[in-house]
């Protein structure tokens, strides 16, 4: 039976095509490589994902009524007119690595409707432009549903607008639709996962000259969210962003000019380094707990939402991450043994799921939620499957 898009879907598509998709095509000069547009549904489409506008860029070459459906993190679907448009276009929400049986039912319905279904399998935008761990349940879904699975390379996604950056950069973004994955002979999830990962395993820090932005407005703004620590001294929250173009570490005497493609040029030697390389050094550093200040400190707010959806309590003030708990007042804390899953939203919020509800932690400007997530991964074995 042929599926005819409902009026609400058509209306949402028209709204997106005349606004966000139009902006994406113009700002990033989006180009389709070769002659292969997105294939017809039902099928899965996945790709590398660093730019917040990637879902709209994927729809730059779809026909009216044939826009993609998909799965998106709940941060954009809770309320407001944009959330209503997403839902009308066929987008369903997820908490990423949390088991969600209802989500499978919704995906079955999309398949029955013959939709193209976009899922970014790394659970969100890449922070450093490099491949992140996959959500294994997504790989299982791709393998077991028995519909075509198409990888799409988005060349220029990271240099076009890194997750940590305050402002976009006018890179030249190209879409490359790859042949569907052939799972023949895959005897295990690992072998299927290897085939799925390979087409989008590129390092997005490295792009041809024709992709790189030639200018950028304040390219250093926000870089401290990624480079939250001095890679040489280990000090947290010491970086300085100056005039939107200079990034420096007073604790080790390093100073760079941040170029439009987010590479860093040493102000003294002229040497170029990648932001992804510096972040790699930071992730491998050990850390210790100070008896007075813990491991990390920040100002922010915590809101606890019960499983019934009620905002039971909130707190605004000083937060401390210790080796076994998160403290957020003189007598309130969240012990690690209660934590089941975590996830990052946008670039300033981390949510923490417990057996009785979810803590939403928003950090004030100057603190990095990525730092908190990275430290939690090291402190809590197998958190989110890591």
C-alpha positions, 0 to 999 in steps of 0.5 A: 500500500502506498503511503501518502504523507499527512498534511501536518508532515507536508506543512512541517517540511515546507516550514523547514525548507523555507527556513532552516534548510534554506539557510543551511544550503546558502550558508554552507553552499551544500553540494551533493557529490555524484548523482546519488541522492538519498535513496527512497524508503523504507531504509535507514540512513546514518552518518558522521554528525558534528554540526547541529544542522546535519539533519537539515543538510541531509534533507537539502536534496529530498523531494517534498513529501519525502523528507526524512523521519528519524530519531533525535535526542529529547532536548529538542522535542520537549516543548515549543513550536520547533518541537511541534514541527519535528514531531509533525515531520516524523521525528521521535525522541530518545534518551540515547543509551537508555533502553527504550522498547517503545522506540522500536515500535515507533520505528516499525511504524515508520518502516511500514510507512515507507519512510527514510529513517535517519539515526546518528548512531554515536548518540549525538554530535561529535565533540572533537570531529572524530568517531565516537563509540556507537550505541550498540542497540542501533547497530543491532537495529540496522542489522536485524530490520532487513531494510537497506542501510545507507551510510552518508559522509558529511564532508565539512560537518565539523569545520562547518560548526563544531559542537563546542563553537559559539558561532558557525563557520561558512565551510563548503559542505558536501554530501556523499551517499555511499552504497548500502551496507552488505551484511552477508557473512557477518557472524557476529555483532562485532563484524557487522559493527565494523562494516557499519563504522568504516564508511564514517570513520574519517577524522573530520579535523582533516578536510581538503582546502575546498571544504575549509572555511576561509574566514570565521567570526570569533572562532576561539569562542567556546573552545574551552568547552572542548579543551577544558584542561591544560594538556601539559600541567593537568590544571582544569578550567585555566584556558583563556579565550581572547578577542574571539581569536586567541586561545591560551593556557597561562599555566603552561605558557601556551598561546595559539591563534584559532584559525577558521577551520578550528586548527590552532597556530602556535603564536611563537613557532607558527606550528599548526595543531589540531583541536582533536589532538589536544583533546586526545591528550586531555582525555588521557590525563590522570586526575586526583581528588583534592580534600577541599575542592574535590575533582571538579567544581562549578556553579550551576543548577540541578533540577530533579524530575521524578519518573512521573514527570514532576519537577520535585526539587531544584537547586542553584549554586555551587556543585562539586564532583567527588570521587564517589558522588556529586554534591550540590549543597551542604547536605545534598548529594548524588552517590555514584551507585544510584547513577544508571545512565548519563548524557549531554545536551547541547553544550552546557547540560548533563542529565543523569538517570537514576532509578527514581528519576532524572537529574538535569544539571546545567553548568554556568558559563566557563565550565565544561559539561564534557569535563564532567562526563569524561571524569564520570566515565573514568570513575564509574565502570561501564557507564553507558557501556563505556 
